[in-house]
């Protein structure tokens, strides 16, 4: 599956952005999607994830109540609505699609989109 992110940019603290991730290829190749981010000098971390089938979600504690992950199955697109952005949200945001099964995880990654939050 190929993934293409869009929607990043520069925003002031307190502002909002919406990221999109469009998937091409068969949806049978993944059953979970998520957003990860990586700030300079830091490890990549999970921001939010969504199970493609039932839409269940989970979030990093740092973004709970501010970010919302969603998907449009018909469009094979995932979104991340980011509100009340903080400077510490500045990072490259990566889209992930994964096939997750017992003892196995096969990942696909997008190239990333930069999000910069100014104070």
Biopython code that builds the backbone (N, CA, C, O; Angstrom):
import numpy as np
from Bio.PDB.StructureBuilder import StructureBuilder

atoms = [
    (1, "UNK", "N", (0.845, -1.182, 0.000)),
    (1, "UNK", "CA", (0.000, 0.000, 0.000)),
    (1, "UNK", "C", (0.887, 1.241, 0.000)),
    (1, "UNK", "O", (1.910, 1.289, 0.682)),
    (2, "UNK", "N", (0.482, 2.231, -0.767)),
    (2, "UNK", "CA", (1.216, 3.501, -0.786)),
    (2, "UNK", "C", (0.419, 4.549, -0.024)),
    (2, "UNK", "O", (-0.809, 4.590, -0.097)),
    (3, "UNK", "N", (1.132, 5.388, 0.704)),
    (3, "UNK", "CA", (0.506, 6.388, 1.564)),
    (3, "UNK", "C", (1.037, 7.769, 1.223)),
    (3, "UNK", "O", (2.242, 7.960, 1.063)),
    (4, "UNK", "N", (0.137, 8.722, 1.113)),
    (4, "UNK", "CA", (0.523, 10.091, 0.808)),
    (4, "UNK", "C", (-0.133, 11.022, 1.823)),
    (4, "UNK", "O", (-1.358, 11.096, 1.920)),
    (5, "UNK", "N", (0.706, 11.727, 2.575)),
    (5, "UNK", "CA", (0.211, 12.674, 3.573)),
    (5, "UNK", "C", (0.074, 14.065, 2.966)),
    (5, "UNK", "O", (0.755, 14.419, 2.004)),
    (6, "UNK", "N", (-0.821, 14.834, 3.555)),
    (6, "UNK", "CA", (-0.954, 16.241, 3.191)),
    (6, "UNK", "C", (-1.551, 16.989, 4.377)),
    (6, "UNK", "O", (-2.107, 16.390, 5.298)),
    (7, "UNK", "N", (-1.423, 18.316, 4.330)),
    (7, "UNK", "CA", (-2.073, 19.144, 5.343)),
    (7, "UNK", "C", (-1.161, 19.745, 6.368)),
    (7, "UNK", "O", (-1.624, 20.508, 7.215)),
    (8, "UNK", "N", (0.125, 19.438, 6.336)),
    (8, "UNK", "CA", (1.021, 20.040, 7.292)),
    (8, "UNK", "C", (1.257, 21.513, 6.982)),
    (8, "UNK", "O", (0.802, 22.024, 5.959)),
    (9, "UNK", "N", (1.965, 22.184, 7.870)),
    (9, "UNK", "CA", (2.258, 23.586, 7.653)),
    (9, "UNK", "C", (2.682, 24.282, 8.919)),
    (9, "UNK", "O", (3.004, 23.651, 9.925)),
    (10, "UNK", "N", (2.675, 25.595, 8.849)),
    (10, "UNK", "CA", (3.068, 26.451, 9.972)),
    (10, "UNK", "C", (1.814, 27.070, 10.578)),
    (10, "UNK", "O", (0.971, 27.615, 9.865)),
    (11, "UNK", "N", (1.701, 26.982, 11.883)),
    (11, "UNK", "CA", (0.535, 27.532, 12.564)),
    (11, "UNK", "C", (0.972, 28.096, 13.910)),
    (11, "UNK", "O", (1.951, 27.636, 14.498)),
    (12, "UNK", "N", (0.252, 29.080, 14.385)),
    (12, "UNK", "CA", (0.562, 29.640, 15.704)),
    (12, "UNK", "C", (0.001, 28.743, 16.801)),
    (12, "UNK", "O", (-0.950, 27.992, 16.587)),
    (13, "UNK", "N", (0.601, 28.837, 17.960)),
    (13, "UNK", "CA", (0.102, 28.088, 19.111)),
    (13, "UNK", "C", (-1.365, 28.412, 19.343)),
    (13, "UNK", "O", (-1.787, 29.567, 19.269)),
    (14, "UNK", "N", (-2.128, 27.368, 19.625)),
    (14, "UNK", "CA", (-3.555, 27.513, 19.805)),
    (14, "UNK", "C", (-4.359, 27.285, 18.536)),
    (14, "UNK", "O", (-5.584, 27.170, 18.580)),
    (15, "UNK", "N", (-3.672, 27.221, 17.419)),
    (15, "UNK", "CA", (-4.336, 27.030, 16.140)),
    (15, "UNK", "C", (-4.639, 25.572, 15.843)),
    (15, "UNK", "O", (-4.438, 24.687, 16.674)),
    (16, "UNK", "N", (-5.129, 25.351, 14.630)),
    (16, "UNK", "CA", (-5.553, 24.011, 14.207)),
    (16, "UNK", "C", (-4.996, 23.675, 12.828)),
    (16, "UNK", "O", (-4.736, 24.549, 12.001)),
    (17, "UNK", "N", (-4.826, 22.391, 12.619)),
    (17, "UNK", "CA", (-4.468, 21.852, 11.308)),
    (17, "UNK", "C", (-5.172, 20.513, 11.156)),
    (17, "UNK", "O", (-5.479, 19.841, 12.140)),
    (18, "UNK", "N", (-5.420, 20.140, 9.910)),
    (18, "UNK", "CA", (-5.943, 18.803, 9.651)),
    (18, "UNK", "C", (-5.027, 18.092, 8.665)),
    (18, "UNK", "O", (-4.795, 18.573, 7.556)),
    (19, "UNK", "N", (-4.518, 16.957, 9.078)),
    (19, "UNK", "CA", (-3.687, 16.130, 8.220)),
    (19, "UNK", "C", (-4.543, 15.075, 7.546)),
    (19, "UNK", "O", (-5.515, 14.578, 8.114)),
    (20, "UNK", "N", (-4.159, 14.746, 6.325)),
    (20, "UNK", "CA", (-4.828, 13.670, 5.593)),
    (20, "UNK", "C", (-3.797, 12.658, 5.134)),
    (20, "UNK", "O", (-2.641, 12.998, 4.881)),
    (21, "UNK", "N", (-4.224, 11.421, 5.032)),
    (21, "UNK", "CA", (-3.372, 10.358, 4.510)),
    (21, "UNK", "C", (-4.208, 9.514, 3.571)),
    (21, "UNK", "O", (-5.148, 8.836, 3.986)),
    (22, "UNK", "N", (-3.851, 9.568, 2.302)),
    (22, "UNK", "CA", (-4.581, 8.799, 1.299)),
    (22, "UNK", "C", (-3.828, 7.517, 0.998)),
    (22, "UNK", "O", (-2.631, 7.536, 0.712)),
    (23, "UNK", "N", (-4.536, 6.411, 1.066)),
    (23, "UNK", "CA", (-3.938, 5.103, 0.801)),
    (23, "UNK", "C", (-4.350, 4.608, -0.574)),
    (23, "UNK", "O", (-5.507, 4.730, -0.976)),
    (24, "UNK", "N", (-3.400, 4.057, -1.274)),
    (24, "UNK", "CA", (-3.704, 3.426, -2.555)),
    (24, "UNK", "C", (-3.372, 1.947, -2.457)),
    (24, "UNK", "O", (-2.480, 1.550, -1.707)),
    (25, "UNK", "N", (-4.076, 1.154, -3.200)),
    (25, "UNK", "CA", (-3.895, -0.284, -3.103)),
    (25, "UNK", "C", (-5.024, -0.903, -2.313)),
    (25, "UNK", "O", (-5.961, -0.218, -1.904)),
    (26, "UNK", "N", (-4.931, -2.188, -2.104)),
    (26, "UNK", "CA", (-6.018, -2.909, -1.469)),
    (26, "UNK", "C", (-6.082, -2.631, 0.028)),
    (26, "UNK", "O", (-5.058, -2.620, 0.710)),
    (27, "UNK", "N", (-7.295, -2.405, 0.532)),
    (27, "UNK", "CA", (-7.463, -2.219, 1.974)),
    (27, "UNK", "C", (-7.303, -3.538, 2.719)),
    (27, "UNK", "O", (-7.252, -3.557, 3.949)),
    (28, "UNK", "N", (-7.223, -4.656, 1.968)),
    (28, "UNK", "CA", (-6.962, -5.919, 2.641)),
    (28, "UNK", "C", (-5.514, -6.023, 3.086)),
    (28, "UNK", "O", (-5.153, -6.954, 3.805)),
    (29, "UNK", "N", (-4.678, -5.076, 2.669)),
    (29, "UNK", "CA", (-3.272, -5.123, 3.040)),
    (29, "UNK", "C", (-2.998, -4.439, 4.372)),
    (29, "UNK", "O", (-1.865, -4.453, 4.855)),
    (30, "UNK", "N", (-4.025, -3.840, 4.969)),
    (30, "UNK", "CA", (-3.822, -3.275, 6.296)),
    (30, "UNK", "C", (-5.119, -3.333, 7.076)),
    (30, "UNK", "O", (-6.202, -3.313, 6.491)),
    (31, "UNK", "N", (-5.017, -3.406, 8.389)),
    (31, "UNK", "CA", (-6.200, -3.382, 9.247)),
    (31, "UNK", "C", (-6.093, -2.333, 10.336)),
    (31, "UNK", "O", (-6.975, -2.216, 11.186)),
    (32, "UNK", "N", (-5.017, -1.575, 10.307)),
    (32, "UNK", "CA", (-4.844, -0.508, 11.286)),
    (32, "UNK", "C", (-4.091, 0.625, 10.628)),
    (32, "UNK", "O", (-3.203, 0.398, 9.806)),
    (33, "UNK", "N", (-4.440, 1.832, 10.984)),
    (33, "UNK", "CA", (-3.697, 2.988, 10.503)),
    (33, "UNK", "C", (-3.412, 3.906, 11.682)),
    (33, "UNK", "O", (-4.099, 3.877, 12.703)),
    (34, "UNK", "N", (-2.396, 4.707, 11.512)),
    (34, "UNK", "CA", (-2.058, 5.608, 12.607)),
    (34, "UNK", "C", (-1.193, 6.757, 12.162)),
    (34, "UNK", "O", (-0.666, 6.779, 11.050)),
    (35, "UNK", "N", (-1.063, 7.704, 13.056)),
    (35, "UNK", "CA", (-0.161, 8.839, 12.864)),
    (35, "UNK", "C", (0.949, 8.748, 13.902)),
    (35, "UNK", "O", (0.706, 8.544, 15.092)),
    (36, "UNK", "N", (2.159, 8.904, 13.421)),
    (36, "UNK", "CA", (3.327, 8.981, 14.270)),
    (36, "UNK", "C", (3.985, 10.335, 14.019)),
    (36, "UNK", "O", (3.739, 10.983, 13.002)),
    (37, "UNK", "N", (4.812, 10.742, 14.949)),
    (37, "UNK", "CA", (5.562, 11.973, 14.737)),
    (37, "UNK", "C", (6.976, 11.823, 15.257)),
    (37, "UNK", "O", (7.254, 11.030, 16.156)),
    (38, "UNK", "N", (7.854, 12.604, 14.669)),
    (38, "UNK", "CA", (9.255, 12.590, 15.085)),
    (38, "UNK", "C", (9.773, 14.013, 15.092)),
    (38, "UNK", "O", (9.818, 14.686, 14.063)),
    (39, "UNK", "N", (10.159, 14.452, 16.267)),
    (39, "UNK", "CA", (10.762, 15.765, 16.433)),
    (39, "UNK", "C", (12.271, 15.631, 16.329)),
    (39, "UNK", "O", (12.805, 14.543, 16.546)),
    (40, "UNK", "N", (12.970, 16.708, 16.002)),
    (40, "UNK", "CA", (14.432, 16.638, 15.877)),
    (40, "UNK", "C", (15.083, 16.096, 17.151)),
    (40, "UNK", "O", (14.816, 16.569, 18.255)),
    (41, "UNK", "N", (15.929, 15.111, 16.969)),
    (41, "UNK", "CA", (16.653, 14.548, 18.099)),
    (41, "UNK", "C", (15.852, 13.603, 18.958)),
    (41, "UNK", "O", (16.338, 13.146, 19.993)),
    (42, "UNK", "N", (14.625, 13.298, 18.550)),
    (42, "UNK", "CA", (13.770, 12.416, 19.342)),
    (42, "UNK", "C", (13.347, 11.205, 18.522)),
    (42, "UNK", "O", (13.417, 11.196, 17.293)),
    (43, "UNK", "N", (12.906, 10.188, 19.245)),
    (43, "UNK", "CA", (12.420, 8.990, 18.576)),
    (43, "UNK", "C", (11.024, 9.214, 18.021)),
    (43, "UNK", "O", (10.263, 10.055, 18.501)),
    (44, "UNK", "N", (10.716, 8.443, 17.008)),
    (44, "UNK", "CA", (9.367, 8.491, 16.453)),
    (44, "UNK", "C", (8.399, 7.940, 17.492)),
    (44, "UNK", "O", (8.665, 6.925, 18.135)),
    (45, "UNK", "N", (7.270, 8.629, 17.641)),
    (45, "UNK", "CA", (6.302, 8.209, 18.637)),
    (45, "UNK", "C", (4.905, 8.137, 18.046)),
    (45, "UNK", "O", (4.568, 8.861, 17.110)),
    (46, "UNK", "N", (4.103, 7.252, 18.612)),
    (46, "UNK", "CA", (2.713, 7.134, 18.191)),
    (46, "UNK", "C", (1.911, 8.317, 18.700)),
    (46, "UNK", "O", (1.986, 8.682, 19.873)),
    (47, "UNK", "N", (1.146, 8.906, 17.800)),
    (47, "UNK", "CA", (0.246, 9.997, 18.167)),
    (47, "UNK", "C", (-1.166, 9.475, 18.353)),
    (47, "UNK", "O", (-1.802, 9.713, 19.380)),
    (48, "UNK", "N", (-1.647, 8.761, 17.346)),
    (48, "UNK", "CA", (-3.006, 8.221, 17.390)),
    (48, "UNK", "C", (-3.106, 7.081, 16.396)),
    (48, "UNK", "O", (-2.393, 7.048, 15.393)),
    (49, "UNK", "N", (-3.995, 6.151, 16.687)),
    (49, "UNK", "CA", (-4.194, 5.014, 15.797)),
    (49, "UNK", "C", (-5.677, 4.687, 15.707)),
    (49, "UNK", "O", (-6.456, 4.990, 16.610)),
    (50, "UNK", "N", (-6.043, 4.069, 14.606)),
    (50, "UNK", "CA", (-7.437, 3.702, 14.387)),
    (50, "UNK", "C", (-7.499, 2.324, 13.734)),
    (50, "UNK", "O", (-6.760, 2.035, 12.793)),
    (51, "UNK", "N", (-8.384, 1.491, 14.243)),
    (51, "UNK", "CA", (-8.604, 0.189, 13.631)),
    (51, "UNK", "C", (-9.514, 0.386, 12.434)),
    (51, "UNK", "O", (-10.603, 0.949, 12.546)),
    (52, "UNK", "N", (-9.040, -0.098, 11.260)),
    (52, "UNK", "CA", (-9.771, 0.229, 10.040)),
    (52, "UNK", "C", (-11.180, -0.350, 10.042)),
    (52, "UNK", "O", (-12.112, 0.278, 9.541)),
    (53, "UNK", "N", (-11.335, -1.520, 10.592)),
    (53, "UNK", "CA", (-12.626, -2.184, 10.523)),
    (53, "UNK", "C", (-13.701, -1.539, 11.381)),
    (53, "UNK", "O", (-14.751, -1.148, 10.872)),
    (54, "UNK", "N", (-13.447, -1.424, 12.688)),
    (54, "UNK", "CA", (-14.492, -0.928, 13.591)),
    (54, "UNK", "C", (-14.301, 0.515, 14.020)),
    (54, "UNK", "O", (-15.141, 1.068, 14.730)),
    (55, "UNK", "N", (-13.203, 1.130, 13.596)),
    (55, "UNK", "CA", (-13.010, 2.544, 13.894)),
    (55, "UNK", "C", (-12.579, 2.851, 15.312)),
    (55, "UNK", "O", (-12.568, 4.015, 15.713)),
    (56, "UNK", "N", (-12.225, 1.839, 16.078)),
    (56, "UNK", "CA", (-11.769, 2.116, 17.443)),
    (56, "UNK", "C", (-10.444, 2.865, 17.408)),
    (56, "UNK", "O", (-9.624, 2.668, 16.511)),
    (57, "UNK", "N", (-10.254, 3.720, 18.392)),
    (57, "UNK", "CA", (-9.110, 4.625, 18.380)),
    (57, "UNK", "C", (-8.329, 4.577, 19.676)),
    (57, "UNK", "O", (-8.843, 4.162, 20.715)),
    (58, "UNK", "N", (-7.095, 5.001, 19.603)),
    (58, "UNK", "CA", (-6.312, 5.250, 20.805)),
    (58, "UNK", "C", (-5.357, 6.405, 20.543)),
    (58, "UNK", "O", (-4.941, 6.649, 19.410)),
    (59, "UNK", "N", (-5.022, 7.105, 21.614)),
    (59, "UNK", "CA", (-4.242, 8.330, 21.519)),
    (59, "UNK", "C", (-3.101, 8.345, 22.534)),
    (59, "UNK", "O", (-3.185, 7.748, 23.608)),
    (60, "UNK", "N", (-2.044, 9.039, 22.160)),
    (60, "UNK", "CA", (-1.007, 9.336, 23.137)),
    (60, "UNK", "C", (-1.590, 10.296, 24.179)),
    (60, "UNK", "O", (-2.426, 11.141, 23.862)),
    (61, "UNK", "N", (-1.141, 10.152, 25.407)),
    (61, "UNK", "CA", (-1.673, 11.008, 26.465)),
    (61, "UNK", "C", (-1.470, 12.493, 26.154)),
    (61, "UNK", "O", (-2.294, 13.331, 26.522)),
    (62, "UNK", "N", (-0.378, 12.803, 25.482)),
    (62, "UNK", "CA", (-0.032, 14.204, 25.216)),
    (62, "UNK", "C", (-1.003, 14.898, 24.259)),
    (62, "UNK", "O", (-1.032, 16.126, 24.187)),
    (63, "UNK", "N", (-1.798, 14.112, 23.525)),
    (63, "UNK", "CA", (-2.705, 14.727, 22.539)),
    (63, "UNK", "C", (-4.174, 14.470, 22.845)),
    (63, "UNK", "O", (-5.048, 14.976, 22.142)),
    (64, "UNK", "N", (-4.456, 13.695, 23.880)),
    (64, "UNK", "CA", (-5.847, 13.399, 24.217)),
    (64, "UNK", "C", (-6.618, 14.674, 24.482)),
    (64, "UNK", "O", (-6.155, 15.562, 25.197)),
    (65, "UNK", "N", (-7.801, 14.751, 23.896)),
    (65, "UNK", "CA", (-8.646, 15.921, 24.066)),
    (65, "UNK", "C", (-8.348, 17.041, 23.089)),
    (65, "UNK", "O", (-9.113, 18.000, 22.989)),
    (66, "UNK", "N", (-7.240, 16.929, 22.367)),
    (66, "UNK", "CA", (-6.873, 17.978, 21.390)),
    (66, "UNK", "C", (-6.891, 17.456, 19.959)),
    (66, "UNK", "O", (-7.257, 18.185, 19.038)),
    (67, "UNK", "N", (-6.501, 16.207, 19.766)),
    (67, "UNK", "CA", (-6.416, 15.613, 18.439)),
    (67, "UNK", "C", (-7.517, 14.578, 18.271)),
    (67, "UNK", "O", (-7.925, 13.911, 19.222)),
    (68, "UNK", "N", (-7.988, 14.462, 17.030)),
    (68, "UNK", "CA", (-8.997, 13.452, 16.709)),
    (68, "UNK", "C", (-8.605, 12.733, 15.429)),
    (68, "UNK", "O", (-8.372, 13.360, 14.395)),
    (69, "UNK", "N", (-8.535, 11.424, 15.509)),
    (69, "UNK", "CA", (-8.225, 10.610, 14.335)),
    (69, "UNK", "C", (-9.533, 10.047, 13.783)),
    (69, "UNK", "O", (-10.437, 9.680, 14.533)),
    (70, "UNK", "N", (-9.611, 9.989, 12.467)),
    (70, "UNK", "CA", (-10.819, 9.446, 11.832)),
    (70, "UNK", "C", (-10.438, 8.857, 10.485)),
    (70, "UNK", "O", (-9.325, 9.053, 9.995)),
    (71, "UNK", "N", (-11.371, 8.137, 9.900)),
    (71, "UNK", "CA", (-11.118, 7.580, 8.568)),
    (71, "UNK", "C", (-12.387, 7.582, 7.749)),
    (71, "UNK", "O", (-13.504, 7.521, 8.264)),
    (72, "UNK", "N", (-12.161, 7.655, 6.438)),
    (72, "UNK", "CA", (-13.241, 7.530, 5.470)),
    (72, "UNK", "C", (-12.932, 6.277, 4.660)),
    (72, "UNK", "O", (-12.067, 6.290, 3.784)),
    (73, "UNK", "N", (-13.642, 5.202, 4.960)),
    (73, "UNK", "CA", (-13.333, 3.928, 4.320)),
    (73, "UNK", "C", (-13.519, 3.975, 2.818)),
    (73, "UNK", "O", (-12.735, 3.386, 2.074)),
    (74, "UNK", "N", (-14.545, 4.668, 2.368)),
    (74, "UNK", "CA", (-14.818, 4.729, 0.930)),
    (74, "UNK", "C", (-13.682, 5.420, 0.180)),
    (74, "UNK", "O", (-13.343, 5.044, -0.942)),
    (75, "UNK", "N", (-13.105, 6.428, 0.813)),
    (75, "UNK", "CA", (-12.018, 7.169, 0.174)),
    (75, "UNK", "C", (-10.645, 6.596, 0.524)),
    (75, "UNK", "O", (-9.628, 7.049, -0.001)),
    (76, "UNK", "N", (-10.619, 5.607, 1.406)),
    (76, "UNK", "CA", (-9.350, 5.037, 1.875)),
    (76, "UNK", "C", (-8.433, 6.141, 2.371)),
    (76, "UNK", "O", (-7.250, 6.192, 2.033)),
    (77, "UNK", "N", (-8.995, 7.007, 3.170)),
    (77, "UNK", "CA", (-8.257, 8.157, 3.671)),
    (77, "UNK", "C", (-8.428, 8.266, 5.178)),
    (77, "UNK", "O", (-9.515, 8.048, 5.714)),
    (78, "UNK", "N", (-7.343, 8.603, 5.844)),
    (78, "UNK", "CA", (-7.327, 8.821, 7.283)),
    (78, "UNK", "C", (-7.030, 10.277, 7.553)),
    (78, "UNK", "O", (-6.324, 10.933, 6.787)),
    (79, "UNK", "N", (-7.572, 10.775, 8.644)),
    (79, "UNK", "CA", (-7.402, 12.183, 8.979)),
    (79, "UNK", "C", (-6.905, 12.321, 10.412)),
    (79, "UNK", "O", (-7.100, 11.439, 11.248)),
    (80, "UNK", "N", (-6.267, 13.438, 10.667)),
    (80, "UNK", "CA", (-5.914, 13.808, 12.033)),
    (80, "UNK", "C", (-6.254, 15.280, 12.199)),
    (80, "UNK", "O", (-5.569, 16.150, 11.661)),
    (81, "UNK", "N", (-7.297, 15.547, 12.935)),
    (81, "UNK", "CA", (-7.670, 16.911, 13.266)),
    (81, "UNK", "C", (-6.907, 17.316, 14.516)),
    (81, "UNK", "O", (-7.038, 16.688, 15.567)),
    (82, "UNK", "N", (-6.122, 18.352, 14.397)),
    (82, "UNK", "CA", (-5.278, 18.796, 15.505)),
    (82, "UNK", "C", (-5.724, 20.187, 15.936)),
    (82, "UNK", "O", (-5.621, 21.146, 15.171)),
    (83, "UNK", "N", (-6.207, 20.289, 17.137)),
    (83, "UNK", "CA", (-6.650, 21.566, 17.709)),
    (83, "UNK", "C", (-5.771, 21.946, 18.890)),
    (83, "UNK", "O", (-5.037, 21.118, 19.430)),
    (84, "UNK", "N", (-5.858, 23.189, 19.274)),
    (84, "UNK", "CA", (-5.097, 23.698, 20.426)),
    (84, "UNK", "C", (-3.636, 23.284, 20.330)),
    (84, "UNK", "O", (-3.051, 22.777, 21.288)),
    (85, "UNK", "N", (-3.066, 23.508, 19.167)),
    (85, "UNK", "CA", (-1.688, 23.080, 18.937)),
    (85, "UNK", "C", (-0.715, 23.818, 19.837)),
    (85, "UNK", "O", (-0.905, 24.990, 20.164)),
    (86, "UNK", "N", (0.324, 23.110, 20.226)),
    (86, "UNK", "CA", (1.365, 23.647, 21.099)),
    (86, "UNK", "C", (2.705, 23.564, 20.380)),
    (86, "UNK", "O", (2.873, 22.748, 19.474)),
    (87, "UNK", "N", (3.660, 24.402, 20.777)),
    (87, "UNK", "CA", (4.992, 24.322, 20.143)),
    (87, "UNK", "C", (5.597, 22.915, 20.238)),
    (87, "UNK", "O", (6.323, 22.495, 19.337)),
    (88, "UNK", "N", (5.309, 22.199, 21.302)),
    (88, "UNK", "CA", (5.862, 20.853, 21.444)),
    (88, "UNK", "C", (5.224, 19.837, 20.491)),
    (88, "UNK", "O", (5.670, 18.692, 20.432)),
    (89, "UNK", "N", (4.203, 20.231, 19.757)),
    (89, "UNK", "CA", (3.638, 19.373, 18.726)),
    (89, "UNK", "C", (4.437, 19.456, 17.422)),
    (89, "UNK", "O", (4.182, 18.701, 16.484)),
    (90, "UNK", "N", (5.388, 20.364, 17.369)),
    (90, "UNK", "CA", (6.212, 20.519, 16.177)),
    (90, "UNK", "C", (6.981, 19.235, 15.898)),
    (90, "UNK", "O", (7.701, 18.729, 16.759)),
    (91, "UNK", "N", (6.820, 18.717, 14.688)),
    (91, "UNK", "CA", (7.463, 17.455, 14.313)),
    (91, "UNK", "C", (7.124, 17.150, 12.863)),
    (91, "UNK", "O", (6.291, 17.815, 12.246)),
    (92, "UNK", "N", (7.780, 16.140, 12.339)),
    (92, "UNK", "CA", (7.335, 15.548, 11.080)),
    (92, "UNK", "C", (6.325, 14.461, 11.430)),
    (92, "UNK", "O", (6.599, 13.583, 12.247)),
    (93, "UNK", "N", (5.177, 14.530, 10.813)),
    (93, "UNK", "CA", (4.095, 13.572, 11.081)),
    (93, "UNK", "C", (4.052, 12.552, 9.945)),
    (93, "UNK", "O", (4.004, 12.899, 8.765)),
    (94, "UNK", "N", (4.070, 11.297, 10.341)),
    (94, "UNK", "CA", (4.099, 10.197, 9.390)),
    (94, "UNK", "C", (2.802, 9.391, 9.472)),
    (94, "UNK", "O", (2.281, 9.113, 10.553)),
    (95, "UNK", "N", (2.314, 9.037, 8.318)),
    (95, "UNK", "CA", (1.167, 8.143, 8.230)),
    (95, "UNK", "C", (1.668, 6.699, 8.211)),
    (95, "UNK", "O", (2.659, 6.380, 7.554)),
    (96, "UNK", "N", (0.980, 5.854, 8.927)),
    (96, "UNK", "CA", (1.334, 4.439, 8.995)),
    (96, "UNK", "C", (0.111, 3.598, 8.690)),
    (96, "UNK", "O", (-0.990, 3.884, 9.160)),
    (97, "UNK", "N", (0.317, 2.560, 7.898)),
    (97, "UNK", "CA", (-0.716, 1.540, 7.684)),
    (97, "UNK", "C", (-0.089, 0.202, 8.025)),
    (97, "UNK", "O", (1.039, -0.080, 7.619)),
    (98, "UNK", "N", (-0.800, -0.607, 8.756)),
    (98, "UNK", "CA", (-0.212, -1.852, 9.223)),
    (98, "UNK", "C", (-1.203, -3.000, 9.154)),
    (98, "UNK", "O", (-2.403, -2.846, 9.382)),
    (99, "UNK", "N", (-0.638, -4.166, 8.825)),
    (99, "UNK", "CA", (-1.392, -5.393, 9.013)),
    (99, "UNK", "C", (-0.914, -5.978, 10.339)),
    (99, "UNK", "O", (0.254, -6.336, 10.490)),
    (100, "UNK", "N", (-1.819, -6.067, 11.278)),
    (100, "UNK", "CA", (-1.470, -6.523, 12.611)),
    (100, "UNK", "C", (-2.180, -7.838, 12.884)),
    (100, "UNK", "O", (-3.405, -7.935, 12.810)),
    (101, "UNK", "N", (-1.383, -8.840, 13.199)),
    (101, "UNK", "CA", (-1.944, -10.135, 13.534)),
    (101, "UNK", "C", (-1.192, -10.747, 14.701)),
    (101, "UNK", "O", (-0.297, -10.109, 15.256)),
    (102, "UNK", "N", (-1.530, -11.957, 15.083)),
    (102, "UNK", "CA", (-0.849, -12.591, 16.220)),
    (102, "UNK", "C", (0.648, -12.723, 15.965)),
    (102, "UNK", "O", (1.072, -13.526, 15.133)),
    (103, "UNK", "N", (1.432, -11.951, 16.665)),
    (103, "UNK", "CA", (2.871, -12.033, 16.559)),
    (103, "UNK", "C", (3.462, -11.423, 15.309)),
    (103, "UNK", "O", (4.630, -11.654, 14.995)),
    (104, "UNK", "N", (2.673, -10.649, 14.594)),
    (104, "UNK", "CA", (3.196, -10.084, 13.354)),
    (104, "UNK", "C", (2.633, -8.690, 13.135)),
    (104, "UNK", "O", (1.474, -8.405, 13.437)),
    (105, "UNK", "N", (3.484, -7.842, 12.605)),
    (105, "UNK", "CA", (3.052, -6.504, 12.200)),
    (105, "UNK", "C", (3.831, -6.136, 10.953)),
    (105, "UNK", "O", (5.062, -6.133, 10.961)),
    (106, "UNK", "N", (3.125, -5.829, 9.893)),
    (106, "UNK", "CA", (3.759, -5.410, 8.642)),
    (106, "UNK", "C", (3.379, -3.963, 8.394)),
    (106, "UNK", "O", (2.199, -3.634, 8.271)),
    (107, "UNK", "N", (4.377, -3.104, 8.323)),
    (107, "UNK", "CA", (4.168, -1.661, 8.246)),
    (107, "UNK", "C", (4.407, -1.098, 6.863)),
    (107, "UNK", "O", (5.263, -1.563, 6.111)),
    (108, "UNK", "N", (3.620, -0.082, 6.553)),
    (108, "UNK", "CA", (3.884, 0.793, 5.416)),
    (108, "UNK", "C", (3.892, 2.219, 5.941)),
    (108, "UNK", "O", (3.131, 2.558, 6.848)),
    (109, "UNK", "N", (4.752, 3.053, 5.371)),
    (109, "UNK", "CA", (4.910, 4.418, 5.853)),
    (109, "UNK", "C", (4.798, 5.423, 4.721)),
    (109, "UNK", "O", (5.218, 5.164, 3.594)),
    (110, "UNK", "N", (4.225, 6.569, 5.042)),
    (110, "UNK", "CA", (4.287, 7.697, 4.154)),
    (110, "UNK", "C", (5.607, 8.429, 4.330)),
    (110, "UNK", "O", (6.420, 8.071, 5.181)),
    (111, "UNK", "N", (5.809, 9.451, 3.522)),
    (111, "UNK", "CA", (7.078, 10.188, 3.567)),
    (111, "UNK", "C", (7.093, 11.240, 4.669)),
    (111, "UNK", "O", (8.158, 11.735, 5.038)),
    (112, "UNK", "N", (5.945, 11.579, 5.187)),
    (112, "UNK", "CA", (5.870, 12.544, 6.273)),
    (112, "UNK", "C", (5.493, 13.940, 5.807)),
    (112, "UNK", "O", (5.726, 14.325, 4.661)),
    (113, "UNK", "N", (4.910, 14.676, 6.724)),
    (113, "UNK", "CA", (4.560, 16.069, 6.476)),
    (113, "UNK", "C", (4.940, 16.898, 7.692)),
    (113, "UNK", "O", (4.675, 16.505, 8.828)),
    (114, "UNK", "N", (5.555, 18.035, 7.453)),
    (114, "UNK", "CA", (6.065, 18.855, 8.550)),
    (114, "UNK", "C", (4.943, 19.671, 9.180)),
    (114, "UNK", "O", (4.155, 20.311, 8.485)),
    (115, "UNK", "N", (4.888, 19.636, 10.495)),
    (115, "UNK", "CA", (3.991, 20.500, 11.264)),
    (115, "UNK", "C", (4.859, 21.357, 12.172)),
    (115, "UNK", "O", (5.636, 20.835, 12.970)),
    (116, "UNK", "N", (4.728, 22.660, 12.050)),
    (116, "UNK", "CA", (5.494, 23.595, 12.870)),
    (116, "UNK", "C", (4.535, 24.512, 13.601)),
    (116, "UNK", "O", (3.709, 25.184, 12.984)),
    (117, "UNK", "N", (4.651, 24.534, 14.913)),
    (117, "UNK", "CA", (3.790, 25.375, 15.745)),
    (117, "UNK", "C", (4.657, 26.440, 16.391)),
    (117, "UNK", "O", (5.564, 26.131, 17.163)),
    (118, "UNK", "N", (4.376, 27.680, 16.076)),
    (118, "UNK", "CA", (5.155, 28.790, 16.624)),
    (118, "UNK", "C", (4.510, 29.304, 17.911)),
    (118, "UNK", "O", (3.292, 29.262, 18.083)),
    (119, "UNK", "N", (5.360, 29.784, 18.793)),
    (119, "UNK", "CA", (4.861, 30.276, 20.089)),
    (119, "UNK", "C", (4.530, 31.758, 20.042)),
    (119, "UNK", "O", (4.100, 32.327, 21.045)),
]
sb = StructureBuilder()
sb.init_structure("model")
sb.init_model(0)
sb.init_chain("A")
sb.init_seg("    ")
for serial, (resi, resn, name, xyz) in enumerate(atoms, 1):
    if name == "N":
        sb.init_residue(resn, " ", resi, " ")
    sb.init_atom(name, np.array(xyz, "f"), 0.0, 1.0, " ", f" {name:<3s}", serial, name[0])
structure = sb.get_structure()
